[in-house]
Structures are given as structure tokens and as C-alpha cells.
Amino acid sequence: MNLSRHLYEREEIKASYIVCLLNKTSLEEAYFWICELFYSFGENDTIKHVWKVYYDFYYIQNHNMKNWLETQPITEKILQTITKNLFKRKCDMSVFKARKYFETNPKPNVIYRRLPKLLDKYSKKSKKVIHAINKKDLKNVCCYLSYCRGDVPIVLDEIIGHIQPKQIVWCTHSDKFHILISEIVKHLVNVKDNNTNYFIEDKKYNYEFIDLSNLSLTRKYKIQNEYIGCFDLPRVKLNMSTDEIYRKWDVYCYNTPFWQKMFKHCNGVLKDGEVVFGNENDLEKFYELYGFEVDEYPSRSNDNNCFCDIYSNDLFKSKPIMMSID
């Protein structure tokens, strides 16, 4: 469990960002979530999440957007511009459903024993995936693809060469199987991408400010608790109360890049499940920097914005799904 600079839980930030985009409730709130992720957990974690969201929900309808995304440096303004473009575009759940099914390591419901001789040029595992693609059987595509994890270079080259022989599909997104599943779904549905105009966010926002002594000033939004229960969330798994979180808030913040700098500056280290400091002066220095006394919790202002009950209403019920896994 990792808490952000405002003590939101990391996976709940990511899930709230997705809900804002898909429900198109508030663009400014979506800005807040992606900036909270960026300033708390850094560039790598943030861009990884942006790519995951893009491929899961936007790639099918907006596949040409990939090249534009790769050219963007990661700053607060650019993250807001990317978010604005995702917010305004059509989404589709096909890749998300296929990826989630693939990650369960499913068993095939049809065993391919005799395969066309045209597939003999491919490796044994690849040819079964390609045969499922040719039969437009996405469920078995995911099943047979789950057997290929140990043969990544061969599988990727052969399958991509079959469905996209003249295109460069790889990008800075690190999850190659995610990209592969996205390309397979796109190949099967054959959607054209005609919209290449991008919106630039010109308004000035600044989400860098933080005041731990009064989190009601900067903890602006409540997590999207009505819908994020459909995601895999640590707080739900651990069934933790707000008091339990606050009692060990420093432990849950320790591995957060934003907080690591602060702990290091005051010689704080994690030892035997507790954060300890080099001496009393270091301890007092740390707490004085963040606006509260030694042995006090951070401000409990607006703690219901991040530690409220989580529900699992069906986020995807009214969203377009072009290709079903069922």
C-alpha cells in the first residue's frame, strides 16, 4: 500500500483518473488525479499509467494517437493536454476486457490439433495464436497467448508480422503483451482512425502546491468511490480502517518518491516495519517541516475524500464494447 503526498492511495488515484475519463464527469478533476500521481510517484509511474489507460480504453478508436503520445515530454502541462485529448475522444472496452481475461491465464475451450499447413512457417505456440486470430476467436487468442509468456521475442515477431506486416507497433509502453493484444483486437475489428486533431490545454493550473497542515486546501477531490471498487485495490484487500492507516501513515508513505526525499533529508529509514530517525533532532525536524508536532498524525481535514467507503457499481455497463470476450 502506497500513499501519495496528500495521503490518497496510489491505485485509487489511478482508478479515479480512469473513472473521470470514461464517465466524462470533470476534466479538471481528471487533471488533479494525474498530477497527484505525477508529483507523488514520479514520471515513470505516471507515463506507465497513461499508456495503460490509452491502450485499454482508447487505442481501438484512436490508434493514430500513439505516435503523438510518444513525442510528448512529461510535464504538468503536457499531462493535462494528454488528459484533455483522452477526455474528448471515444473510448472502447474491448482491449481492457481482453487483457483482463488474458491475465487470468485461461485454458482454451477449443484444442487445435490439426492446423493449416500455411502456418507451418511459424513456431508451435505462435501458430495456435495465429490460427485463433484467423478464426476471429478472441477468447482462444487470449488462451493460447497465455502459453507464450516464456517465448516473448518469437511470439511478438511472428504474430505482429502476421497481422501488421508493414507497421511499427512497438512504443515506449513497456508491456509488450498489452500492445500485442491491442493490435490483435484492432486487427479483428478493423476500425479506421480519422481524427488526428489534438487539443492543447492553454489554461494555467498548478497542482504542485501542498500544505499538510491543512489538507482541506489541497485535497480537492473525493476518490471516485462509487465505481473504483471494480478495480484491484490494496485498501479493499487489506480491509483497513482510516485510523489504522493514519497510525502508520509514515510507513505507507515511505516508498513513495515524494516522501522518500523528505525522509532521506531527515535521516529517516524504514526498520522492522517502522520509520525511525537518526536522532531526536532529525525526528523533530521532519515533523516541523510538515506542519504538525511529533507523534501527531497529519491533518485529518477532508480525510473522507480519500478514505471513504468504496463501492463497485458497474462502471462499464453503458460503455461501448466492440468485441466481446464472453
C-alpha positions in Angstrom: 0.0 0.0 0.0 1.5 3.3 -1.1 0.1 6.7 0.0 0.6 9.9 -2.1 1.7 13.3 -0.9 -2.0 14.1 0.1 -2.3 10.5 1.5 -4.5 9.2 -1.3 -3.8 5.5 -2.0 -1.9 5.1 -5.3 -4.2 2.6 -7.0 -7.2 4.6 -6.0 -5.7 7.7 -7.7 -5.2 5.7 -10.9 -8.7 4.2 -10.8 -10.3 7.6 -10.1 -8.5 9.0 -13.1 -9.9 6.3 -15.3 -13.5 6.8 -14.0 -13.2 10.6 -14.6 -12.1 10.0 -18.2 -14.7 7.3 -19.0 -17.6 9.0 -17.4 -16.5 12.4 -18.6 -17.6 13.9 -15.3 -15.0 16.6 -14.8 -11.9 17.4 -16.8 -10.4 19.5 -14.0 -10.8 16.5 -11.6 -9.0 14.3 -14.1 -6.2 16.8 -14.2 -6.0 16.7 -10.4 -5.7 12.9 -10.3 -2.9 12.6 -13.0 -1.0 15.5 -11.3 -1.3 13.8 -7.9 0.1 10.7 -9.4 2.9 12.6 -11.1 4.0 14.7 -8.1 3.8 11.8 -5.7 5.1 8.8 -7.6 7.2 10.4 -10.4 7.4 10.4 -14.2 7.9 6.7 -14.8 4.8 5.5 -12.8 2.7 8.3 -14.4 3.6 7.7 -18.0 3.2 3.9 -17.5 -0.3 4.6 -16.3 -1.1 6.9 -19.2 0.0 4.2 -21.7 -2.1 1.6 -19.9 -5.2 3.8 -20.0 -4.6 4.6 -23.6 -4.3 1.0 -24.8 -7.0 -0.3 -22.5 -9.7 2.2 -23.5 -8.7 4.5 -26.4 -6.4 2.6 -28.8 -9.1 1.0 -30.9 -10.9 4.2 -31.7 -7.7 6.4 -31.7 -4.8 4.3 -32.7 -3.0 7.1 -34.6 -2.8 9.0 -31.3 0.1 6.6 -30.3 2.7 8.5 -32.4 1.6 11.8 -30.9 1.8 10.5 -27.4 5.4 9.3 -27.9 6.6 12.8 -28.8 5.3 14.4 -25.6 7.7 15.2 -22.7 6.2 14.6 -19.3 5.4 17.9 -17.5 2.3 19.0 -15.6 1.0 21.0 -18.7 1.6 18.1 -21.1 -0.1 15.6 -18.8 -3.1 18.0 -18.8 -3.0 18.2 -22.6 -2.9 14.4 -22.9 -5.7 14.1 -20.4 -7.8 16.7 -22.3 -7.4 14.7 -25.5 -8.4 11.4 -23.9 -11.3 13.1 -22.2 -12.7 14.3 -25.5 -12.3 11.1 -27.5 -14.3 8.0 -28.0 -13.5 5.0 -25.7 -13.9 1.3 -26.2 -13.6 -1.5 -23.6 -12.5 -4.4 -26.0 -8.8 -4.3 -25.1 -9.4 -3.9 -21.4 -11.7 -6.9 -21.3 -9.3 -9.0 -23.4 -6.3 -8.0 -21.3 -8.1 -8.8 -18.0 -9.1 -12.2 -19.4 -5.5 -12.9 -20.7 -4.2 -12.1 -17.2 -6.3 -14.9 -15.6 -4.2 -17.5 -17.6 -7.3 -19.1 -19.1 -7.5 -22.5 -20.6 -8.6 -22.8 -24.3 -12.2 -24.1 -24.9 -11.1 -25.4 -28.3 -8.0 -27.6 -28.7 -6.3 -27.0 -32.0 -4.8 -30.3 -33.1 -4.6 -30.0 -36.9 -3.6 -26.7 -38.2 -3.4 -25.4 -41.8 -0.1 -26.1 -43.5 0.2 -22.4 -44.3 1.0 -21.9 -40.6 4.0 -24.3 -40.6 6.4 -21.5 -41.0 5.5 -20.3 -37.5 6.7 -21.7 -34.2 4.4 -24.2 -32.4 2.9 -21.7 -29.9 2.6 -18.8 -32.3 0.7 -20.8 -34.9 -2.1 -21.6 -32.5 -2.5 -17.9 -31.6 -2.5 -17.0 -35.3 -5.0 -19.7 -36.1 -7.3 -18.3 -33.4 -6.8 -14.9 -34.9 -7.7 -16.2 -38.4 -10.9 -17.8 -36.9 -11.7 -14.4 -35.2 -11.9 -16.3 -31.8 -10.6 -13.7 -29.4 -11.3 -15.8 -26.4 -9.0 -18.6 -27.6 -6.5 -15.9 -28.8 -6.1 -14.9 -25.2 -6.0 -18.5 -24.0 -3.2 -19.6 -26.4 -1.3 -16.3 -25.9 -1.1 -17.0 -22.2 1.0 -20.1 -23.0 3.6 -17.9 -24.8 4.9 -15.7 -22.0 8.3 -17.5 -22.0 8.8 -17.2 -25.7 8.3 -13.4 -26.0 10.7 -12.5 -28.8 9.5 -15.2 -31.1 5.8 -14.7 -30.3 5.9 -11.0 -30.7 7.7 -11.0 -34.0 5.7 -13.8 -35.6 2.2 -12.7 -34.5 2.8 -9.0 -35.3 4.4 -10.0 -38.6 1.2 -11.8 -39.4 -1.4 -9.1 -38.6 0.7 -5.9 -39.1 3.5 -6.9 -41.6 4.3 -3.3 -42.7 3.7 -1.3 -39.5 5.9 -0.4 -36.5 3.7 -1.2 -33.5 6.2 -1.1 -30.6 6.5 2.1 -28.5 7.7 3.2 -25.1 4.9 1.3 -23.3 6.8 -1.5 -21.5 4.0 -4.1 -21.5 4.5 -5.8 -24.9 1.7 -8.3 -24.4 -0.6 -5.4 -23.8 0.4 -3.9 -27.1 0.1 -7.2 -28.8 -3.5 -7.8 -27.5 -4.4 -4.3 -28.6 -3.1 -4.9 -32.1 -5.0 -8.2 -32.3 -8.2 -6.6 -31.3 -7.7 -3.7 -33.7 -7.0 -6.2 -36.5 -10.2 -8.1 -35.7 -12.5 -5.1 -35.6 -10.8 -3.1 -38.4 -11.7 0.4 -37.1 -10.5 3.4 -39.0 -9.0 6.3 -37.2 -9.8 9.6 -38.9 -9.4 12.2 -36.1 -5.8 13.4 -35.8 -6.5 16.9 -34.4 -5.2 17.4 -30.9 -6.4 19.8 -28.2 -3.8 21.8 -26.3 -4.6 22.9 -22.8 -3.9 26.6 -22.6 -5.4 27.3 -19.1 -2.9 27.6 -16.2 -3.4 25.1 -13.5 -0.9 24.4 -10.7 -1.3 21.2 -8.6 2.2 21.2 -7.2 1.2 23.1 -4.1 0.8 21.1 -0.9 0.0 22.1 2.7 0.0 19.1 5.1 -1.1 21.2 8.0 -4.4 21.9 6.2 -5.2 19.2 3.7 -8.6 20.7 3.1 -6.9 23.3 0.9 -5.2 20.8 -1.4 -7.1 17.6 -1.1 -9.6 18.9 -3.5 -11.5 15.9 -4.7 -13.0 12.8 -3.3 -11.9 9.5 -4.8 -14.5 8.0 -7.2 -15.6 5.6 -4.6 -18.9 4.7 -6.3 -17.1 3.0 -9.2 -13.5 2.2 -8.4 -14.4 -1.0 -6.4 -14.4 -2.8 -9.8 -10.5 -2.4 -9.8 -7.9 -4.3 -7.8 -7.3 -2.0 -4.8 -5.0 -2.7 -1.8 -7.2 -0.9 0.8 -10.1 -3.1 -0.1 -8.0 -6.3 0.1 -6.5 -5.3 3.4 -9.8 -4.1 4.8 -8.1 -1.3 6.6 -9.8 1.4 8.7 -8.9 5.1 8.5 -7.4 5.0 12.0 -5.2 2.0 11.1 -3.9 3.9 8.0 -3.1 7.1 10.0 -1.4 5.2 12.8 1.2 4.0 10.3 0.9 6.7 7.7 4.7 7.2 7.5 5.3 3.5 6.7 2.7 3.6 3.9 4.4 6.8 2.6 7.9 5.6 2.9 8.3 4.1 -0.6 6.5 7.0 -2.3 9.2 9.0 -4.2 7.7 12.3 -3.0 8.1 11.2 0.6 11.4 9.3 0.2 13.2 12.6 -0.4 11.7 14.1 2.8 12.7 11.0 4.9 16.2 11.0 3.4 16.6 14.7 4.2 15.9 14.0 7.8 17.8 10.7 8.0 14.6 8.6 8.3 14.8 4.9 7.5 12.3 2.0 7.5 13.4 -0.6 10.0 11.4 -3.6 11.3 8.1 -2.1 9.9 8.6 1.3 11.5 10.1 4.6 10.3 13.0 5.6 12.6 15.2 8.7 12.6 18.9 9.1 13.4 18.2 11.1 16.5 15.7 13.3 18.2 16.7 16.4 16.3 16.1 14.6 12.9 12.7 13.5 14.2 11.6 17.0 15.3 13.0 18.5 12.1 10.8 16.1 9.9 7.6 16.9 11.8 8.3 20.6 11.9 8.7 20.7 8.2 5.2 19.4 7.6 3.2 21.5 10.0 2.5 19.2 12.9 4.0 18.1 16.2 6.0 14.9 16.9 3.6 11.9 17.4 0.7 13.7 15.8 -1.0 12.4 12.6 -1.0 14.6 9.5 -4.1 16.8 9.2 -7.3 14.8 9.3 -9.0 17.6 7.2 -11.1 16.1 4.5 -9.9 12.6 5.2 -13.2 11.3 3.9 -12.1 12.5 0.5 -9.5 9.7 0.3 -10.6 7.1 2.9 -14.3 6.8 2.3 -16.1 3.5 1.7 -15.6 2.0 -1.7 -18.4 0.6 -3.8 -18.3 -1.4 -7.1 -21.1 -0.1 -9.2 -20.8 -1.2 -12.8 -18.6 1.3 -14.5 -18.6 -0.5 -17.8 -22.3 -1.2 -18.2 -23.1 1.7 -20.5 -19.6 1.9 -22.2 -19.1 0.7 -25.8 -17.5 -2.8 -26.2 -16.9 -3.6 -29.8 -15.8 -7.2 -29.3 -16.9 -9.5 -26.5 -14.8 -12.0 -24.7 -17.9 -13.9 -23.5 
